Amino acid sequence: MLSLSAVGVLFPAVPLAIVALNFRYTSLAGLMRELHAQLAKKFLNTTQKKILCDELDIMARRMNLVKFSLFFLGLSFVANLATLLFILNQGERIAIASMNTTIALTLIALCFFCVETALSTKALRMHLSDAETQN
């Protein structure tokens, strides 16, 4: 039997994850604008331009992953609300299916987030290696 407390566990967690990912999306957008402005400078050599282009490419992939994470977390929240609705209206079987959907969608979103985090680390390593070669 599915209880209201089971639904209540994910109810605040999913929107908080959405807010955190939204901050990440906004930060990435700012970084991409900054990198694009650096690329527009005329005094960059070809090595620097290549590194900046590679970083922009990784950031574009990261933006897509964050976007997909946000999308699936949004669907997860909708499924969680549907679960709440079904529980309140004694639709036990549908509520269980909806809760399973909520958990599956959250897992998918977290997988996208994990891949994005790995790309974030790769981008940081690339940026730091460029700084080390300049020194």
Salt bridges, closest charged atoms under 4 A:
ASP54 OD2 - LYS50 NZ 2.96
GLU55 OE2 - HIS127 ND1 3.29
ASP57 OD2 - ARG61 NH2 3.60
GLU116 OE1 - ARG24 NE 2.60
GLU116 OE2 - ARG62 NE 2.71
